[in-house]
Amino acid sequence: MFTFQNAKLIVRAALAYAQILPTIGLKQGPRECHELSKQLLSTCGPLFVHWENEYGQLLDPAE
């Protein structure tokens, strides 16, 4: 049912979205969203680093 590998995929997807969406918000979003995007990226930054150190790449390379 719930295995470590399944949980790992779900957490990776959640962290990837937590990194992707604020990054896009900074580039293309309305000015009102920039501060929130910066805050989300700085708050979640240590989680991204920990994931990459522990499990490998968070985001797949762009093709």
PDBQT receptor file of N, H, CA, C and O in Angstrom, charges set to zero:
ATOM      1  N   MET A   1       0.830  -1.174   0.000  1.00  0.00    +0.000 N 
ATOM      2  CA  MET A   1       0.000   0.000   0.000  1.00  0.00    +0.000 C 
ATOM      3  C   MET A   1       0.883   1.249   0.000  1.00  0.00    +0.000 C 
ATOM      4  O   MET A   1       1.249   1.746  -1.065  1.00  0.00    +0.000 OA
ATOM      5  N   PHE A   2       1.223   1.751   1.170  1.00  0.00    +0.000 N 
ATOM      6  H   PHE A   2       0.926   1.347   2.035  1.00  0.00    +0.000 HD
ATOM      7  CA  PHE A   2       2.101   2.907   1.255  1.00  0.00    +0.000 C 
ATOM      8  C   PHE A   2       3.514   2.431   1.539  1.00  0.00    +0.000 C 
ATOM      9  O   PHE A   2       3.809   1.935   2.626  1.00  0.00    +0.000 OA
ATOM     10  N   THR A   3       4.364   2.586   0.569  1.00  0.00    +0.000 N 
ATOM     11  H   THR A   3       4.124   2.989  -0.314  1.00  0.00    +0.000 HD
ATOM     12  CA  THR A   3       5.754   2.178   0.739  1.00  0.00    +0.000 C 
ATOM     13  C   THR A   3       6.635   3.417   0.786  1.00  0.00    +0.000 C 
ATOM     14  O   THR A   3       6.207   4.520   0.446  1.00  0.00    +0.000 OA
ATOM     15  N   PHE A   4       7.856   3.214   1.206  1.00  0.00    +0.000 N 
ATOM     16  H   PHE A   4       8.204   2.318   1.482  1.00  0.00    +0.000 HD
ATOM     17  CA  PHE A   4       8.803   4.322   1.253  1.00  0.00    +0.000 C 
ATOM     18  C   PHE A   4       8.985   4.929  -0.138  1.00  0.00    +0.000 C 
ATOM     19  O   PHE A   4       9.043   6.151  -0.278  1.00  0.00    +0.000 OA
ATOM     20  N   GLN A   5       9.074   4.093  -1.150  1.00  0.00    +0.000 N 
ATOM     21  H   GLN A   5       9.027   3.101  -1.036  1.00  0.00    +0.000 HD
ATOM     22  CA  GLN A   5       9.286   4.599  -2.511  1.00  0.00    +0.000 C 
ATOM     23  C   GLN A   5       8.113   5.451  -2.979  1.00  0.00    +0.000 C 
ATOM     24  O   GLN A   5       8.318   6.482  -3.620  1.00  0.00    +0.000 OA
ATOM     25  N   ASN A   6       6.892   5.039  -2.668  1.00  0.00    +0.000 N 
ATOM     26  H   ASN A   6       6.726   4.202  -2.146  1.00  0.00    +0.000 HD
ATOM     27  CA  ASN A   6       5.723   5.847  -3.040  1.00  0.00    +0.000 C 
ATOM     28  C   ASN A   6       5.710   7.168  -2.288  1.00  0.00    +0.000 C 
ATOM     29  O   ASN A   6       5.427   8.218  -2.865  1.00  0.00    +0.000 OA
ATOM     30  N   ALA A   7       6.015   7.113  -1.002  1.00  0.00    +0.000 N 
ATOM     31  H   ALA A   7       6.244   6.260  -0.533  1.00  0.00    +0.000 HD
ATOM     32  CA  ALA A   7       6.051   8.340  -0.206  1.00  0.00    +0.000 C 
ATOM     33  C   ALA A   7       7.141   9.275  -0.723  1.00  0.00    +0.000 C 
ATOM     34  O   ALA A   7       6.953  10.491  -0.770  1.00  0.00    +0.000 OA
ATOM     35  N   LYS A   8       8.262   8.710  -1.104  1.00  0.00    +0.000 N 
ATOM     36  H   LYS A   8       8.414   7.722  -1.065  1.00  0.00    +0.000 HD
ATOM     37  CA  LYS A   8       9.370   9.517  -1.629  1.00  0.00    +0.000 C 
ATOM     38  C   LYS A   8       8.956  10.256  -2.902  1.00  0.00    +0.000 C 
ATOM     39  O   LYS A   8       9.301  11.425  -3.078  1.00  0.00    +0.000 OA
ATOM     40  N   LEU A   9       8.228   9.590  -3.783  1.00  0.00    +0.000 N 
ATOM     41  H   LEU A   9       7.948   8.640  -3.640  1.00  0.00    +0.000 HD
ATOM     42  CA  LEU A   9       7.752  10.231  -5.017  1.00  0.00    +0.000 C 
ATOM     43  C   LEU A   9       6.782  11.370  -4.716  1.00  0.00    +0.000 C 
ATOM     44  O   LEU A   9       6.845  12.429  -5.339  1.00  0.00    +0.000 OA
ATOM     45  N   ILE A  10       5.891  11.146  -3.762  1.00  0.00    +0.000 N 
ATOM     46  H   ILE A  10       5.839  10.285  -3.255  1.00  0.00    +0.000 HD
ATOM     47  CA  ILE A  10       4.906  12.167  -3.415  1.00  0.00    +0.000 C 
ATOM     48  C   ILE A  10       5.578  13.385  -2.787  1.00  0.00    +0.000 C 
ATOM     49  O   ILE A  10       5.244  14.522  -3.120  1.00  0.00    +0.000 OA
ATOM     50  N   VAL A  11       6.512  13.149  -1.890  1.00  0.00    +0.000 N 
ATOM     51  H   VAL A  11       6.783  12.225  -1.620  1.00  0.00    +0.000 HD
ATOM     52  CA  VAL A  11       7.219  14.264  -1.241  1.00  0.00    +0.000 C 
ATOM     53  C   VAL A  11       8.074  15.009  -2.260  1.00  0.00    +0.000 C 
ATOM     54  O   VAL A  11       8.153  16.237  -2.229  1.00  0.00    +0.000 OA
ATOM     55  N   ARG A  12       8.706  14.277  -3.153  1.00  0.00    +0.000 N 
ATOM     56  H   ARG A  12       8.642  13.279  -3.179  1.00  0.00    +0.000 HD
ATOM     57  CA  ARG A  12       9.513  14.930  -4.195  1.00  0.00    +0.000 C 
ATOM     58  C   ARG A  12       8.641  15.832  -5.066  1.00  0.00    +0.000 C 
ATOM     59  O   ARG A  12       9.029  16.956  -5.384  1.00  0.00    +0.000 OA
ATOM     60  N   ALA A  13       7.476  15.345  -5.445  1.00  0.00    +0.000 N 
ATOM     61  H   ALA A  13       7.161  14.432  -5.186  1.00  0.00    +0.000 HD
ATOM     62  CA  ALA A  13       6.566  16.151  -6.263  1.00  0.00    +0.000 C 
ATOM     63  C   ALA A  13       6.123  17.401  -5.515  1.00  0.00    +0.000 C 
ATOM     64  O   ALA A  13       6.084  18.488  -6.091  1.00  0.00    +0.000 OA
ATOM     65  N   ALA A  14       5.793  17.256  -4.245  1.00  0.00    +0.000 N 
ATOM     66  H   ALA A  14       5.825  16.373  -3.777  1.00  0.00    +0.000 HD
ATOM     67  CA  ALA A  14       5.353  18.409  -3.452  1.00  0.00    +0.000 C 
ATOM     68  C   ALA A  14       6.471  19.439  -3.316  1.00  0.00    +0.000 C 
ATOM     69  O   ALA A  14       6.231  20.638  -3.458  1.00  0.00    +0.000 OA
ATOM     70  N   LEU A  15       7.682  18.982  -3.043  1.00  0.00    +0.000 N 
ATOM     71  H   LEU A  15       7.877  18.008  -2.927  1.00  0.00    +0.000 HD
ATOM     72  CA  LEU A  15       8.810  19.908  -2.924  1.00  0.00    +0.000 C 
ATOM     73  C   LEU A  15       9.135  20.563  -4.264  1.00  0.00    +0.000 C 
ATOM     74  O   LEU A  15       9.480  21.744  -4.316  1.00  0.00    +0.000 OA
ATOM     75  N   ALA A  16       9.024  19.797  -5.340  1.00  0.00    +0.000 N 
ATOM     76  H   ALA A  16       8.743  18.838  -5.298  1.00  0.00    +0.000 HD
ATOM     77  CA  ALA A  16       9.297  20.367  -6.665  1.00  0.00    +0.000 C 
ATOM     78  C   ALA A  16       8.307  21.490  -6.973  1.00  0.00    +0.000 C 
ATOM     79  O   ALA A  16       8.702  22.550  -7.457  1.00  0.00    +0.000 OA
ATOM     80  N   TYR A  17       7.030  21.262  -6.696  1.00  0.00    +0.000 N 
ATOM     81  H   TYR A  17       6.708  20.401  -6.303  1.00  0.00    +0.000 HD
ATOM     82  CA  TYR A  17       6.035  22.323  -6.908  1.00  0.00    +0.000 C 
ATOM     83  C   TYR A  17       6.297  23.511  -5.988  1.00  0.00    +0.000 C 
ATOM     84  O   TYR A  17       6.100  24.661  -6.381  1.00  0.00    +0.000 OA
ATOM     85  N   ALA A  18       6.740  23.233  -4.767  1.00  0.00    +0.000 N 
ATOM     86  H   ALA A  18       6.899  22.299  -4.448  1.00  0.00    +0.000 HD
ATOM     87  CA  ALA A  18       7.051  24.317  -3.832  1.00  0.00    +0.000 C 
ATOM     88  C   ALA A  18       8.223  25.150  -4.317  1.00  0.00    +0.000 C 
ATOM     89  O   ALA A  18       8.367  26.306  -3.916  1.00  0.00    +0.000 OA
ATOM     90  N   GLN A  19       9.062  24.585  -5.170  1.00  0.00    +0.000 N 
ATOM     91  H   GLN A  19       8.946  23.646  -5.495  1.00  0.00    +0.000 HD
ATOM     92  CA  GLN A  19      10.177  25.342  -5.743  1.00  0.00    +0.000 C 
ATOM     93  C   GLN A  19       9.797  25.972  -7.085  1.00  0.00    +0.000 C 
ATOM     94  O   GLN A  19      10.164  27.115  -7.358  1.00  0.00    +0.000 OA
ATOM     95  N   ILE A  20       9.079  25.249  -7.905  1.00  0.00    +0.000 N 
ATOM     96  H   ILE A  20       8.780  24.321  -7.684  1.00  0.00    +0.000 HD
ATOM     97  CA  ILE A  20       8.748  25.721  -9.253  1.00  0.00    +0.000 C 
ATOM     98  C   ILE A  20       7.773  26.901  -9.232  1.00  0.00    +0.000 C 
ATOM     99  O   ILE A  20       8.013  27.916  -9.885  1.00  0.00    +0.000 OA
ATOM    100  N   LEU A  21       6.685  26.773  -8.489  1.00  0.00    +0.000 N 
ATOM    101  H   LEU A  21       6.490  25.948  -7.958  1.00  0.00    +0.000 HD
ATOM    102  CA  LEU A  21       5.641  27.801  -8.537  1.00  0.00    +0.000 C 
ATOM    103  C   LEU A  21       6.115  29.173  -8.059  1.00  0.00    +0.000 C 
ATOM    104  O   LEU A  21       5.832  30.159  -8.739  1.00  0.00    +0.000 OA
ATOM    105  N   PRO A  22       6.820  29.296  -6.934  1.00  0.00    +0.000 N 
ATOM    106  CA  PRO A  22       7.311  30.626  -6.550  1.00  0.00    +0.000 C 
ATOM    107  C   PRO A  22       8.360  31.172  -7.526  1.00  0.00    +0.000 C 
ATOM    108  O   PRO A  22       8.448  32.382  -7.732  1.00  0.00    +0.000 OA
ATOM    109  N   THR A  23       9.153  30.278  -8.123  1.00  0.00    +0.000 N 
ATOM    110  H   THR A  23       9.081  29.295  -7.955  1.00  0.00    +0.000 HD
ATOM    111  CA  THR A  23      10.151  30.727  -9.095  1.00  0.00    +0.000 C 
ATOM    112  C   THR A  23       9.462  31.343 -10.309  1.00  0.00    +0.000 C 
ATOM    113  O   THR A  23       9.878  32.392 -10.802  1.00  0.00    +0.000 OA
ATOM    114  N   ILE A  24       8.422  30.697 -10.781  1.00  0.00    +0.000 N 
ATOM    115  H   ILE A  24       8.084  29.845 -10.380  1.00  0.00    +0.000 HD
ATOM    116  CA  ILE A  24       7.660  31.246 -11.905  1.00  0.00    +0.000 C 
ATOM    117  C   ILE A  24       6.953  32.534 -11.486  1.00  0.00    +0.000 C 
ATOM    118  O   ILE A  24       6.864  33.483 -12.264  1.00  0.00    +0.000 OA
ATOM    119  N   GLY A  25       6.453  32.557 -10.256  1.00  0.00    +0.000 N 
ATOM    120  H   GLY A  25       6.525  31.785  -9.624  1.00  0.00    +0.000 HD
ATOM    121  CA  GLY A  25       5.796  33.765  -9.744  1.00  0.00    +0.000 C 
ATOM    122  C   GLY A  25       6.721  34.968  -9.730  1.00  0.00    +0.000 C 
ATOM    123  O   GLY A  25       6.288  36.092  -9.981  1.00  0.00    +0.000 OA
ATOM    124  N   LEU A  26       7.997  34.733  -9.438  1.00  0.00    +0.000 N 
ATOM    125  H   LEU A  26       8.349  33.820  -9.234  1.00  0.00    +0.000 HD
ATOM    126  CA  LEU A  26       8.962  35.843  -9.444  1.00  0.00    +0.000 C 
ATOM    127  C   LEU A  26       9.217  36.353 -10.860  1.00  0.00    +0.000 C 
ATOM    128  O   LEU A  26       9.429  37.547 -11.070  1.00  0.00    +0.000 OA
ATOM    129  N   LYS A  27       9.195  35.445 -11.821  1.00  0.00    +0.000 N 
ATOM    130  H   LYS A  27       9.023  34.474 -11.651  1.00  0.00    +0.000 HD
ATOM    131  CA  LYS A  27       9.520  35.823 -13.202  1.00  0.00    +0.000 C 
ATOM    132  C   LYS A  27       8.307  36.371 -13.957  1.00  0.00    +0.000 C 
ATOM    133  O   LYS A  27       8.410  37.368 -14.671  1.00  0.00    +0.000 OA
ATOM    134  N   GLN A  28       7.162  35.713 -13.791  1.00  0.00    +0.000 N 
ATOM    135  H   GLN A  28       7.078  34.903 -13.211  1.00  0.00    +0.000 HD
ATOM    136  CA  GLN A  28       6.019  36.037 -14.635  1.00  0.00    +0.000 C 
ATOM    137  C   GLN A  28       4.795  36.517 -13.858  1.00  0.00    +0.000 C 
ATOM    138  O   GLN A  28       3.841  37.022 -14.448  1.00  0.00    +0.000 OA
ATOM    139  N   GLY A  29       4.823  36.362 -12.563  1.00  0.00    +0.000 N 
ATOM    140  H   GLY A  29       5.599  35.952 -12.083  1.00  0.00    +0.000 HD
ATOM    141  CA  GLY A  29       3.648  36.693 -11.769  1.00  0.00    +0.000 C 
ATOM    142  C   GLY A  29       3.486  38.187 -11.550  1.00  0.00    +0.000 C 
ATOM    143  O   GLY A  29       4.390  38.969 -11.846  1.00  0.00    +0.000 OA
ATOM    144  N   PRO A  30       2.342  38.575 -11.037  1.00  0.00    +0.000 N 
ATOM    145  CA  PRO A  30       2.117  39.991 -10.742  1.00  0.00    +0.000 C 
ATOM    146  C   PRO A  30       3.051  40.458  -9.625  1.00  0.00    +0.000 C 
ATOM    147  O   PRO A  30       3.516  39.664  -8.807  1.00  0.00    +0.000 OA
ATOM    148  N   ARG A  31       3.303  41.720  -9.616  1.00  0.00    +0.000 N 
ATOM    149  H   ARG A  31       2.925  42.365 -10.280  1.00  0.00    +0.000 HD
ATOM    150  CA  ARG A  31       4.231  42.317  -8.654  1.00  0.00    +0.000 C 
ATOM    151  C   ARG A  31       3.823  42.011  -7.205  1.00  0.00    +0.000 C 
ATOM    152  O   ARG A  31       4.678  41.870  -6.330  1.00  0.00    +0.000 OA
ATOM    153  N   GLU A  32       2.521  41.911  -6.964  1.00  0.00    +0.000 N 
ATOM    154  H   GLU A  32       1.827  42.025  -7.674  1.00  0.00    +0.000 HD
ATOM    155  CA  GLU A  32       2.028  41.642  -5.617  1.00  0.00    +0.000 C 
ATOM    156  C   GLU A  32       2.475  40.280  -5.094  1.00  0.00    +0.000 C 
ATOM    157  O   GLU A  32       2.551  40.076  -3.882  1.00  0.00    +0.000 OA
ATOM    158  N   CYS A  33       2.769  39.356  -5.989  1.00  0.00    +0.000 N 
ATOM    159  H   CYS A  33       2.708  39.521  -6.973  1.00  0.00    +0.000 HD
ATOM    160  CA  CYS A  33       3.169  38.001  -5.591  1.00  0.00    +0.000 C 
ATOM    161  C   CYS A  33       4.668  37.864  -5.349  1.00  0.00    +0.000 C 
ATOM    162  O   CYS A  33       5.105  36.853  -4.798  1.00  0.00    +0.000 OA
ATOM    163  N   HIS A  34       5.453  38.835  -5.737  1.00  0.00    +0.000 N 
ATOM    164  H   HIS A  34       5.099  39.656  -6.185  1.00  0.00    +0.000 HD
ATOM    165  CA  HIS A  34       6.908  38.711  -5.647  1.00  0.00    +0.000 C 
ATOM    166  C   HIS A  34       7.393  38.523  -4.219  1.00  0.00    +0.000 C 
ATOM    167  O   HIS A  34       8.265  37.692  -3.965  1.00  0.00    +0.000 OA
ATOM    168  N   GLU A  35       6.842  39.282  -3.291  1.00  0.00    +0.000 N 
ATOM    169  H   GLU A  35       6.133  39.957  -3.498  1.00  0.00    +0.000 HD
ATOM    170  CA  GLU A  35       7.288  39.177  -1.898  1.00  0.00    +0.000 C 
ATOM    171  C   GLU A  35       6.961  37.801  -1.327  1.00  0.00    +0.000 C 
ATOM    172  O   GLU A  35       7.790  37.198  -0.646  1.00  0.00    +0.000 OA
ATOM    173  N   LEU A  36       5.767  37.307  -1.598  1.00  0.00    +0.000 N 
ATOM    174  H   LEU A  36       5.093  37.796  -2.151  1.00  0.00    +0.000 HD
ATOM    175  CA  LEU A  36       5.384  35.978  -1.126  1.00  0.00    +0.000 C 
ATOM    176  C   LEU A  36       6.268  34.908  -1.757  1.00  0.00    +0.000 C 
ATOM    177  O   LEU A  36       6.693  33.974  -1.078  1.00  0.00    +0.000 OA
ATOM    178  N   SER A  37       6.545  35.039  -3.042  1.00  0.00    +0.000 N 
ATOM    179  H   SER A  37       6.200  35.798  -3.594  1.00  0.00    +0.000 HD
ATOM    180  CA  SER A  37       7.404  34.075  -3.724  1.00  0.00    +0.000 C 
ATOM    181  C   SER A  37       8.795  34.044  -3.105  1.00  0.00    +0.000 C 
ATOM    182  O   SER A  37       9.355  32.972  -2.880  1.00  0.00    +0.000 OA
ATOM    183  N   LYS A  38       9.348  35.212  -2.833  1.00  0.00    +0.000 N 
ATOM    184  H   LYS A  38       8.893  36.084  -3.016  1.00  0.00    +0.000 HD
ATOM    185  CA  LYS A  38      10.673  35.273  -2.193  1.00  0.00    +0.000 C 
ATOM    186  C   LYS A  38      10.646  34.618  -0.820  1.00  0.00    +0.000 C 
ATOM    187  O   LYS A  38      11.568  33.889  -0.455  1.00  0.00    +0.000 OA
ATOM    188  N   GLN A  39       9.592  34.876  -0.065  1.00  0.00    +0.000 N 
ATOM    189  H   GLN A  39       8.843  35.467  -0.361  1.00  0.00    +0.000 HD
ATOM    190  CA  GLN A  39       9.470  34.304   1.274  1.00  0.00    +0.000 C 
ATOM    191  C   GLN A  39       9.360  32.775   1.208  1.00  0.00    +0.000 C 
ATOM    192  O   GLN A  39       9.999  32.072   1.990  1.00  0.00    +0.000 OA
ATOM    193  N   LEU A  40       8.567  32.274   0.293  1.00  0.00    +0.000 N 
ATOM    194  H   LEU A  40       8.047  32.845  -0.342  1.00  0.00    +0.000 HD
ATOM    195  CA  LEU A  40       8.414  30.825   0.157  1.00  0.00    +0.000 C 
ATOM    196  C   LEU A  40       9.731  30.160  -0.234  1.00  0.00    +0.000 C 
ATOM    197  O   LEU A  40      10.085  29.112   0.307  1.00  0.00    +0.000 OA
ATOM    198  N   LEU A  41      10.450  30.764  -1.168  1.00  0.00    +0.000 N 
ATOM    199  H   LEU A  41      10.162  31.615  -1.607  1.00  0.00    +0.000 HD
ATOM    200  CA  LEU A  41      11.722  30.185  -1.591  1.00  0.00    +0.000 C 
ATOM    201  C   LEU A  41      12.754  30.212  -0.470  1.00  0.00    +0.000 C 
ATOM    202  O   LEU A  41      13.506  29.252  -0.302  1.00  0.00    +0.000 OA
ATOM    203  N   SER A  42      12.800  31.293   0.296  1.00  0.00    +0.000 N 
ATOM    204  H   SER A  42      12.190  32.073   0.159  1.00  0.00    +0.000 HD
ATOM    205  CA  SER A  42      13.784  31.357   1.380  1.00  0.00    +0.000 C 
ATOM    206  C   SER A  42      13.396  30.425   2.526  1.00  0.00    +0.000 C 
ATOM    207  O   SER A  42      14.272  29.843   3.167  1.00  0.00    +0.000 OA
ATOM    208  N   THR A  43      12.110  30.276   2.791  1.00  0.00    +0.000 N 
ATOM    209  H   THR A  43      11.399  30.748   2.271  1.00  0.00    +0.000 HD
ATOM    210  CA  THR A  43      11.654  29.389   3.861  1.00  0.00    +0.000 C 
ATOM    211  C   THR A  43      11.884  27.920   3.504  1.00  0.00    +0.000 C 
ATOM    212  O   THR A  43      12.318  27.132   4.344  1.00  0.00    +0.000 OA
ATOM    213  N   CYS A  44      11.597  27.565   2.274  1.00  0.00    +0.000 N 
ATOM    214  H   CYS A  44      11.245  28.205   1.592  1.00  0.00    +0.000 HD
ATOM    215  CA  CYS A  44      11.717  26.165   1.849  1.00  0.00    +0.000 C 
ATOM    216  C   CYS A  44      13.118  25.817   1.343  1.00  0.00    +0.000 C 
ATOM    217  O   CYS A  44      13.411  24.645   1.106  1.00  0.00    +0.000 OA
ATOM    218  N   GLY A  45      13.969  26.799   1.178  1.00  0.00    +0.000 N 
ATOM    219  H   GLY A  45      13.730  27.751   1.370  1.00  0.00    +0.000 HD
ATOM    220  CA  GLY A  45      15.317  26.569   0.663  1.00  0.00    +0.000 C 
ATOM    221  C   GLY A  45      16.068  25.456   1.380  1.00  0.00    +0.000 C 
ATOM    222  O   GLY A  45      16.640  24.590   0.718  1.00  0.00    +0.000 OA
ATOM    223  N   PRO A  46      16.088  25.450   2.721  1.00  0.00    +0.000 N 
ATOM    224  CA  PRO A  46      16.790  24.366   3.419  1.00  0.00    +0.000 C 
ATOM    225  C   PRO A  46      16.197  22.978   3.131  1.00  0.00    +0.000 C 
ATOM    226  O   PRO A  46      16.923  21.984   3.122  1.00  0.00    +0.000 OA
ATOM    227  N   LEU A  47      14.886  22.912   2.899  1.00  0.00    +0.000 N 
ATOM    228  H   LEU A  47      14.297  23.719   2.907  1.00  0.00    +0.000 HD
ATOM    229  CA  LEU A  47      14.275  21.625   2.549  1.00  0.00    +0.000 C 
ATOM    230  C   LEU A  47      14.754  21.141   1.185  1.00  0.00    +0.000 C 
ATOM    231  O   LEU A  47      15.010  19.951   0.998  1.00  0.00    +0.000 OA
ATOM    232  N   PHE A  48      14.876  22.065   0.232  1.00  0.00    +0.000 N 
ATOM    233  H   PHE A  48      14.668  23.032   0.384  1.00  0.00    +0.000 HD
ATOM    234  CA  PHE A  48      15.352  21.699  -1.101  1.00  0.00    +0.000 C 
ATOM    235  C   PHE A  48      16.783  21.169  -1.026  1.00  0.00    +0.000 C 
ATOM    236  O   PHE A  48      17.113  20.152  -1.637  1.00  0.00    +0.000 OA
ATOM    237  N   VAL A  49      17.617  21.863  -0.278  1.00  0.00    +0.000 N 
ATOM    238  H   VAL A  49      17.349  22.689   0.218  1.00  0.00    +0.000 HD
ATOM    239  CA  VAL A  49      19.020  21.463  -0.141  1.00  0.00    +0.000 C 
ATOM    240  C   VAL A  49      19.119  20.104   0.540  1.00  0.00    +0.000 C 
ATOM    241  O   VAL A  49      19.876  19.238   0.103  1.00  0.00    +0.000 OA
ATOM    242  N   HIS A  50      18.354  19.922   1.608  1.00  0.00    +0.000 N 
ATOM    243  H   HIS A  50      17.739  20.626   1.963  1.00  0.00    +0.000 HD
ATOM    244  CA  HIS A  50      18.384  18.644   2.326  1.00  0.00    +0.000 C 
ATOM    245  C   HIS A  50      17.956  17.500   1.416  1.00  0.00    +0.000 C 
ATOM    246  O   HIS A  50      18.584  16.442   1.408  1.00  0.00    +0.000 OA
ATOM    247  N   TRP A  51      16.889  17.709   0.649  1.00  0.00    +0.000 N 
ATOM    248  H   TRP A  51      16.378  18.569   0.655  1.00  0.00    +0.000 HD
ATOM    249  CA  TRP A  51      16.419  16.661  -0.265  1.00  0.00    +0.000 C 
ATOM    250  C   TRP A  51      17.529  16.289  -1.247  1.00  0.00    +0.000 C 
ATOM    251  O   TRP A  51      17.813  15.108  -1.446  1.00  0.00    +0.000 OA
ATOM    252  N   GLU A  52      18.150  17.286  -1.854  1.00  0.00    +0.000 N 
ATOM    253  H   GLU A  52      17.919  18.246  -1.693  1.00  0.00    +0.000 HD
ATOM    254  CA  GLU A  52      19.170  16.998  -2.861  1.00  0.00    +0.000 C 
ATOM    255  C   GLU A  52      20.392  16.319  -2.245  1.00  0.00    +0.000 C 
ATOM    256  O   GLU A  52      21.018  15.481  -2.894  1.00  0.00    +0.000 OA
ATOM    257  N   ASN A  53      20.737  16.660  -1.021  1.00  0.00    +0.000 N 
ATOM    258  H   ASN A  53      20.228  17.341  -0.494  1.00  0.00    +0.000 HD
ATOM    259  CA  ASN A  53      21.856  15.994  -0.355  1.00  0.00    +0.000 C 
ATOM    260  C   ASN A  53      21.514  14.558   0.031  1.00  0.00    +0.000 C 
ATOM    261  O   ASN A  53      22.368  13.672  -0.027  1.00  0.00    +0.000 OA
ATOM    262  N   GLU A  54      20.281  14.337   0.418  1.00  0.00    +0.000 N 
ATOM    263  H   GLU A  54      19.588  15.056   0.465  1.00  0.00    +0.000 HD
ATOM    264  CA  GLU A  54      19.859  13.021   0.916  1.00  0.00    +0.000 C 
ATOM    265  C   GLU A  54      19.428  12.068  -0.200  1.00  0.00    +0.000 C 
ATOM    266  O   GLU A  54      19.768  10.885  -0.169  1.00  0.00    +0.000 OA
ATOM    267  N   TYR A  55      18.677  12.580  -1.193  1.00  0.00    +0.000 N 
ATOM    268  H   TYR A  55      18.401  13.541  -1.218  1.00  0.00    +0.000 HD
ATOM    269  CA  TYR A  55      18.045  11.705  -2.181  1.00  0.00    +0.000 C 
ATOM    270  C   TYR A  55      18.430  11.993  -3.628  1.00  0.00    +0.000 C 
ATOM    271  O   TYR A  55      18.093  11.205  -4.511  1.00  0.00    +0.000 OA
ATOM    272  N   GLY A  56      19.111  13.077  -3.893  1.00  0.00    +0.000 N 
ATOM    273  H   GLY A  56      19.384  13.717  -3.175  1.00  0.00    +0.000 HD
ATOM    274  CA  GLY A  56      19.472  13.402  -5.270  1.00  0.00    +0.000 C 
ATOM    275  C   GLY A  56      18.662  14.572  -5.797  1.00  0.00    +0.000 C 
ATOM    276  O   GLY A  56      18.023  15.302  -5.039  1.00  0.00    +0.000 OA
ATOM    277  N   GLN A  57      18.703  14.734  -7.106  1.00  0.00    +0.000 N 
ATOM    278  H   GLN A  57      19.222  14.141  -7.721  1.00  0.00    +0.000 HD
ATOM    279  CA  GLN A  57      18.069  15.879  -7.761  1.00  0.00    +0.000 C 
ATOM    280  C   GLN A  57      16.594  15.996  -7.420  1.00  0.00    +0.000 C 
ATOM    281  O   GLN A  57      15.859  15.009  -7.406  1.00  0.00    +0.000 OA
ATOM    282  N   LEU A  58      16.181  17.225  -7.146  1.00  0.00    +0.000 N 
ATOM    283  H   LEU A  58      16.778  18.027  -7.158  1.00  0.00    +0.000 HD
ATOM    284  CA  LEU A  58      14.768  17.488  -6.898  1.00  0.00    +0.000 C 
ATOM    285  C   LEU A  58      14.021  17.678  -8.211  1.00  0.00    +0.000 C 
ATOM    286  O   LEU A  58      12.938  17.125  -8.404  1.00  0.00    +0.000 OA
ATOM    287  N   LEU A  59      14.597  18.452  -9.100  1.00  0.00    +0.000 N 
ATOM    288  H   LEU A  59      15.476  18.901  -8.943  1.00  0.00    +0.000 HD
ATOM    289  CA  LEU A  59      13.975  18.721 -10.394  1.00  0.00    +0.000 C 
ATOM    290  C   LEU A  59      14.722  17.987 -11.497  1.00  0.00    +0.000 C 
ATOM    291  O   LEU A  59      15.949  17.884 -11.474  1.00  0.00    +0.000 OA
ATOM    292  N   ASP A  60      13.966  17.480 -12.459  1.00  0.00    +0.000 N 
ATOM    293  H   ASP A  60      12.970  17.563 -12.478  1.00  0.00    +0.000 HD
ATOM    294  CA  ASP A  60      14.589  16.861 -13.617  1.00  0.00    +0.000 C 
ATOM    295  C   ASP A  60      15.200  17.955 -14.482  1.00  0.00    +0.000 C 
ATOM    296  O   ASP A  60      14.660  19.060 -14.545  1.00  0.00    +0.000 OA
ATOM    297  N   PRO A  61      16.317  17.669 -15.151  1.00  0.00    +0.000 N 
ATOM    298  CA  PRO A  61      16.929  18.684 -16.024  1.00  0.00    +0.000 C 
ATOM    299  C   PRO A  61      15.989  19.054 -17.180  1.00  0.00    +0.000 C 
ATOM    300  O   PRO A  61      15.250  18.216 -17.696  1.00  0.00    +0.000 OA
ATOM    301  N   ALA A  62      16.040  20.307 -17.561  1.00  0.00    +0.000 N 
ATOM    302  H   ALA A  62      16.641  20.988 -17.142  1.00  0.00    +0.000 HD
ATOM    303  CA  ALA A  62      15.220  20.782 -18.682  1.00  0.00    +0.000 C 
ATOM    304  C   ALA A  62      15.746  20.169 -19.973  1.00  0.00    +0.000 C 
ATOM    305  O   ALA A  62      16.953  20.027 -20.169  1.00  0.00    +0.000 OA
ATOM    306  N   GLU A  63      14.825  19.816 -20.834  1.00  0.00    +0.000 N 
ATOM    307  H   GLU A  63      13.844  19.931 -20.675  1.00  0.00    +0.000 HD
ATOM    308  CA  GLU A  63      15.233  19.193 -22.104  1.00  0.00    +0.000 C 
ATOM    309  C   GLU A  63      15.423  20.214 -23.173  1.00  0.00    +0.000 C 
ATOM    310  O   GLU A  63      15.765  19.867 -24.304  1.00  0.00    +0.000 OA
TER     311      GLU A  63
